[in-house]
Amino acid sequence: MRVNAVYQILERPKVYLSIGAVQWSKINQGSRGRIYLLAHPIWAFGGRSIYLYFKHKFSLARRNVKLILLNNSASEDRMTKCLGFESYLINHNIHVSESDFRVEPRPKKYDAVYMAQAKPFKRIHLARQVRSLYVITYFWPDVRDKNGLWDLHAFEPSVSHAEFNRDRISASEINRILNESYCGLALSRKEGAMFSSMEYLFAGLPIVSTKSIGGRDFFFDDRFVRIVKSDAEQVSEGVAEFKRLKLDPHIIRKVTLEKVMKSRKDFFDVVCDIAKREGAPLDESFEAFHNRIWGVDALEKLSVIIS
């Protein structure tokens, strides 16, 4: 699911879904009756975002659009409820595709992989003691060397030994690199729920993570996630542990999918409740709804009203 795109997931009543708030000012009434916007905050909720979400809430209400927040962490859910938002604890990582990221039988080439944009908050330097490292990265805006290629080493010299992609790569290429790695890294202190953490888990990778706020730990499990201090040596030790343990990737994926399915059912229940409010009970089973929203190629079929 694309960040900041707005998808229509129900026609009657009109129910829209988005991750992030950039495009909300473009949502118009366009028809009789109330529109419902189910929205996942893309970043940790608090501070400046409280003001922005209140502003959006009242702006949308003037256009007869009801904002409902789907929060990435329990603390954010409690906060938004206290602030008067209708909200539910449904982490946005339910929208990561388990068909794109999956377990493949490949020989291991890397001790760890870190999927991280080239930004300071990702703290790529904390991976500097991981001997065999692949960083799947992107720059925004693009920053390229004299040959027109990305240069992660120039951005973060402390990981000059790491391999990395020189331009954008496909989901299938990402999945290949994940399966060639013993574990995934998650090293920011603060962000949102971190899509790539779920991509690791669907590919059967254990995770070495620092403590964080923003909800990326929502689907974590102590059996295959280590939370370490924000210290390069601790990160390296966590990687070495998982390399030694050689956990079963199929179990990691299975346990994660079970948790995701529960949250997807919670999402479905919210949509059913909205339909009942408007006197149009949803005539669709959870299985059918799931295939329509999260099935293979579902995103190509969903109506995107704003992109």
N, C-alpha and C positions, 0 to 999 in steps of 0.2 A: 504494500500500500504506500502510495507516494505521500510524503510529508507536504502539508498545506493544500493538497487537493481536497475538494469537497465531493463526496460520493452520495448518490441517492440510493438508499437501501430499501425504501418502502414508498409506494405510491399513495396509498390511502390508509392512514394519513401520511402526509409527506414527512419522511424521516431522513435526515442527512447525517453523514458521518465524516469527521475530519480528524487529522492529527496535526496540531498546530493551528494558529489563529490568523495567519497572514491574510487569508482571502475572505475573511468573514464580512468585511465591509461591502463585498460584492453580492452577498446573498440578498435577493429580493423576494418579496411576497409572491408575486406572479400567479397566485390562485387564491380562491376563497379558502378559509379555514387556516388553522394554525400550522406552522412548520415547526418541527422539532430538530434541533441540532445536537447530536451526540458528539462530544468533543473531548479528545485526549490532549491534555497539555503536553507539549513536546519537551519542555524543560522543567526542572524542579520548581514547584509552585511555592511562591512566597515573595516577600519584598515588593519589588516593582510590579511583578506579575499580578499581584492582588489588585492594584489600581487598574491595570490594563483589562483584567477579566471583568471587573465591575463595569468598566466603561463599555466593553463589548456586550455585557449582559443587558444593559439598559438600551444600548443602540439597537440590538437585535429585537428586544421587546417592542420597540416602537414600530418595527416592521412585522410584528406578530410572529416572531421567531422565538421559540422557547429554547434557551441554552441549558443543556444538561451536561455536567462534567463527568468524565470517566477518568478517575485518578490512578496514578501509577504506584502510589504507596499508601499505607494505612494512615500515616501521619498527615499526608496531604488531604486524604479523604475526610479525616476529622476536622481539619482546618477549614476546608471549603463548606462543610455542613454547618460549622459554627458561624461562618460568614454569610449564611443564608442561601447558598447555592443548592439546587437539587444536584446531588452527586452520588456516584457509586464507585466502589473500589474494583476497577476493571483495567488492568495494566495494558498499555498499547502494544506490548509484545505479542498479544494474541493474534495480531495481524501479520506476523512474520510467516512466510510460506515454508511449511515443512516439506513440500514437494521440491522446492528449489534447493534446500539445504538438508542433506541426508547422509547417512553413513555409506562410505564406499571403501572397499578393500584395497588400500594403497600402502606401499612401504613408507615408513616415516622418514622425512628428510629434515624436519625442524623440531627443536625442543619446544618452541612456542611460536604462536602466531598472534599478532596484535592488529586488530582492525580498528584503525584510528585516523581521523582526519588530522592533517598537520596543523594543529592548534595547541597553544600552551596548556589548555585545561586538560588535554589528554595525557599529559605527563609521560610522554614516550621515553624520556630519559630514565625512568624507573626500570626500564627493561634492559638497561645497558650491560648488566652482568649475565644476561641470558646468552649463552655461547652461540647457539644456532637459532637465529631469530628471523622470521619473515614479518614485515609490516605491510599490511594491505592498507593503503592510504589514499587520500585525495586532498587536493588543495582547493580552497575556496576563499577568494578568487584564485584562478590558476596562477601558479608561480612556476616558471619553467627555466631550465638552463639554456645555454647558448645553442644547444641542439634541439630545443623545443620539447625537452623531456622533463618530467618532474625530478626533483633532486632532494630526496628526504635527508641525505647526509649533510647537505648544506643547511637544512632547517634544523637538524638535531645531530651535531657531530658526535655526540656520545654513543650513538648507535651506528657508527660508520661501518661496522662489521655486518650489519643486517642487510638481507635482501629485501627488495620492495618493488612494487609495480611502478612502471614509468609513465603509465597513462591509465585511463579507466579500464576496468576489466569486467567481464560478464559474471553473472551469478554462478554459472557452471565452472568458470575458472577459479572463482573464490572458493567454491565448494571443494575443488580439487586440492587447493592449498591447505584448507582446513583439515582435510583427511590425511594430508601428509605431515600433520603436526601432532605433537603429543598433547598439547593443551592450548587454551586461549587465554589472553590477558585482558583485564579490565582495570585500568589504572587511574581513572579520573577521580577527583574528590566529589565533584558535583556535576550533574548533567540531567538528562531525562532517563528513561528506562533502558536506553542503549540497545538498539535493535541487534547489533552484532553479538551481544551476549547470548541472545536467543539463537542466532545462527550457529554459534559454537555448539550449543547444547543439542540442536537438531542434527548436527553433523557428528554428534557423539563425543564431543571434546569436554573434558573437565576444564574448570576455570580457576585461575589464580586472580583474585580481585583484591583491591584495597577497600577500606571502608568508604562508603559513599552515601550521598543523599540523592534522591531523584527516582528511585524505584527499580533500579536494575537488578536488585537482589530478590525481586518478587517471586521468581520461579527458581531461585537457587535451592540447592539441596546439599546438606553437609557431607553427604557421601561422595560428592564429586565437585565441590567448590571449596576453596581455601581462601579465607579472608585474612590478609596479611597487613602489616604496617606499611606505611608509605616509604619504603626503604628498598633500594635496589638489591641488597643482599637477601632480604626476606622474600622478595619476588623471585629471585633466582632459586632459593631453597624450595619454594612452593612448586616451581616448575620441575626441579629435580625429583621431588616426591612423586609427582604424577608420572614422570617419565619412568620411574622405578616401579610404580604400582601397576601400570598398564591396565587400566580399568576397561571393562567391557563397554564399548561405545553404544551398543544396542540397548543396554540397560539405561544408560544416560538419556538416550533419545526417548525410550519408552516412558520413563518416569516423568520427563519433561512434558511429553505429549498428554499424559494423563492430567497433569496440572492445567495445561492450556485448555483442554477440552472442558474442564470444570468452569474456567473463566469464560469461555465462549458460550457455555450454557447460561451463565449469569447475564451475559450481553443479550442473548436471545430473550431471556425473561424480561429484561428492561424494555426491549422492543415490543414484546407481547403486552406489557402493561400500558405502554403508550397507545397501542392500537385499541385496547379496551377503553381507555379514557375517552377516546374519540368515537366510541360506539361502533368500531369496526374490528372486531376480534380477528386476530391473525389466523388465517386458514392455511397454515403451512407448518409442517413438522420441523422439529429441530434438525433432523437429518437433511431435509430439503433446504432449509435456511442455511445450514452449515456449508453445503455444497455450493450454494449460490454466492455466499460471501467469501468463503475460504477454500473452496475446492480448487482443483487444478484449472488454471486459466481463468479463475473467477474475476480477477481484476480487469481483464480485457473485456469482460461482459458487463460489469457494473457500469451504471450511468455516472459519468463524471460531469457535474454541473459547473464546476469551476476548477481550473488546473493552472 
